[in-house]
Amino acid sequence: MNVYMLLMFGMTFLTAISQVLLKKSANQTYKSWIYEYLNWRVIVAYGIFFGVLLVNTYAYTQVDMKYGAVIDTFSYVFVMVLSWLLLRERFTRRKVLGNLVIMVGVLIYTLP
């Protein structure tokens, strides 16, 4: 595993953090519709998305595309775990099974 793959893995974790920030923002009520979009959680989350896009675009120049797809699937796992830790959402059998199906599908796709 090279440094660019590790970088992409870290970006996948940051993507999950930004998705949890967006979910936390969506769970709140605001006095005006404009504050739904212009609050610190949304701005930080989209800033993270933009940074991840730039870093991953560069990392894909050094990593085979099939490995990027495998690394990307970990975002589903990270979101599920972070939602459990930070948002107190529960693991359900369907969520775990859905994550497993996605990961197995991507792994089968990348087999030679």
N, C-alpha and C positions, 0 to 999 in steps of 0.2 A: 504494500500500500504506500503510495507516494504522498508527498506533502499536499498536493493539490486535491487528492481524494479526502484527506483529513480536513482540509479547508472547506470543501463542499459539505462534509459531514457537519462541521460547525455551523455553516450557513443554514443547513436544514434545521438545526436546533434553534437558531435565531428566527427562522420562519415560524416555527411552532410558538415561540414566545410572542411574536407579533400577532399571530392568530388568536392567542389567548387574550392579549390586550384588546383586540377588536371585540371579542366576545364579552369581556368585562365592561367595555364601553356600551355595548348594545343592551346590556342588562340594566342600565341605569336610565332614569327618566330625566329629561332636561326641560328647562323653562321655555326653550324655543327650538325649532327644528334645526337652526343653524349650529347650535351648540352640540348637536348630535355628530356633526362632522368636524367642527372646529374645537376639539378638546385635546388635551395633551396625549391621551391614550391613542386616539386615532392618528394624530400627527406623528407620534413616535412609531407606531406600527407601520404606517406607510413609508416612513423614513427607513425603517429596517428593511422592508420589502425592496425598496429602491437600492439600498446598499447590497443586499443579497443578490439582486439581479446583476449588478455590476461585477461583483466578485465571482459569481457562478459563470457569467459569460466569459470571464478571463480563464477560470479554472477549466472550463470545457475545452479550451484550446490545448490543454495538457493531459486530459483524461478522455478515455474512450467513452462514447455516448452510452453504451450499454451499462457501464458502471455508474454513470450519473443517474440513470433511471433507478438503479437499485438503491443508491444512496438517498435519492429523493423520497422513496417510500417510507423511510424512517420518520419523516415528518408526521405521518399519521400516528405512529406510536408515540412520538414526543408530544403531540397535541393531546392524545388520550391521557397520558401520564400527567402532563402539566394541568390539564383540566381537573383531574382527580385531586392533585395536590393543591392547586390555587383556587379553583372554583367549587371544590367539593362535589364535583359530579361523580356519579357512580359508574363503575365498570359494569356493563351489562354483557350478557352472553353474546348478543348480536354485535356489539361494538368490537369485542375481542375476536369473534369469528370473522367479521368484516375486515378487520386489520390483517388477520392471518390470510384470508383469501387474496387480498391485494398483494401482500408480500410474496406469497407463493406464486401468484400469477406473474409477477415481475421476475422472480427468480427463474421460473420456467422459460420466460421470454429471453432471458440472457444466457441460457444454456447453449453450448455450441451445437 
